[in-house]
Amino acid sequence: MFKLFFMKWEFILKGGVVSVTLKAEIIYTSYQIEEIKVTGDGISIVLQNNRPLLVAIERNLPITWKLLEGAVKDPAALNLITAELEQYLKTQKVPVHQIATNGFAPVKKTA
């Protein structure tokens, strides 16, 4: 089961002398993954992360990112983009769609 979940926002990527305004949009959410499309001047990429899974299993682990579509010339720029996305998702308290949290049954703790 999957759910399309659209949410849009903009952020500024500061790199040296030049700052670039990028647009981000959550384009897909499932029990385990979330896909975010990032577009801007000369860039169009789709990134996938495991945030819904981490929220569902209540683990405080770092989010894992994967580049699905597009290309980024500089790996440092990709790290800056993912850091900005994570910061936005945390500070704005972007909810993981309801489908992501309902996909897992609570685990009973035993002795």
N, C-alpha and C positions, 0 to 999 in steps of 0.2 A: 504494500500500500504506500502511496506517496501523496504529497500535497504540494501544489504550487502555492507559493506564498510570496507576494510581491511587496517589497518595502524599499523605498529609495531615499538616498541622502547624498550629500556632497561633502568632500573633505579636501583640505589643501595639503599637498605633499611638498614639504620643504626640502630642497636638495641644493646646498651651496648657495649660489647667487640667484638661481631661478626657482620660483615656486609654481607648481602646477595644480590647478583645480581638477579634481577627478570626481566622477559620479559613480556611486555604488548602488547596487540593487540586489536584494536577495531574490533569486529567481527560482529556487527549489529548496524544499525542506523535506526530509524524511526522518525516520526513527534514528538514523545513524549519522546522516550527513546534511550539510547545508551548502548550497552553491551560491556564490556571489559574483555578479558580473561587474567589472570595473572598466569604465570608459573615460576617455579624456582626449586631449590633444595628442594624436599619434599613438594611442594605446587602446587596446580592446582585449581584455583577458577575462577568463572565467576561472575562479579559484574555488576549490572545494575544501571544506573543513569538517572536523568531527565534533563540533560543539554540541549538537543535539544529543549525541551519545554520551558525552561527558556529563551533561546536565542530567540525563535520564538515569545514569548509574551513580550519580552524586559523587563524582571523583574530581578532585582539584588538580588535574593534570594539565600541562600546556596543550593548547590547541595545535593540531597537526594540519598543515596546509599543503595542498597539491595543486599545481597549475594544470588545468584541464584543456584550455583553449588559449590560443594566442602565444605570444613570446615577449619576453622582457630581456633586453640586451644586457642589463647590468643586474647580477644577482643581489647586489646591495639595494637596488631600487625595489626589487620584489620583497625583500625583508622590510623595507620602510613601508610599503603598501600594506603588508599583512599586519605590521605593528599598528598602523593607523586604523585598520579595520577592527582589530581586537580592542583597541582603546575605545573606539566608538561603541562597539557592541557591549562593552563593560560599563562605560559611563552613562550611556543612554538606557541601560538596562533593557536592551532589545530582547523581548521574550522569545524563547524557543517555541515554535508553534505547538499548539496543544497536541497535535499528532505525535510529536517527538516524545512527549512525556507520558502519553497514554500507551505507548507501544510496549512498555516493560512492566511486568508485575512486580510489586515490592517483594524483596527477598526477606524471608523470615530469619531472624538471627537465632541461632541455636547455641547451646552451651559451648 
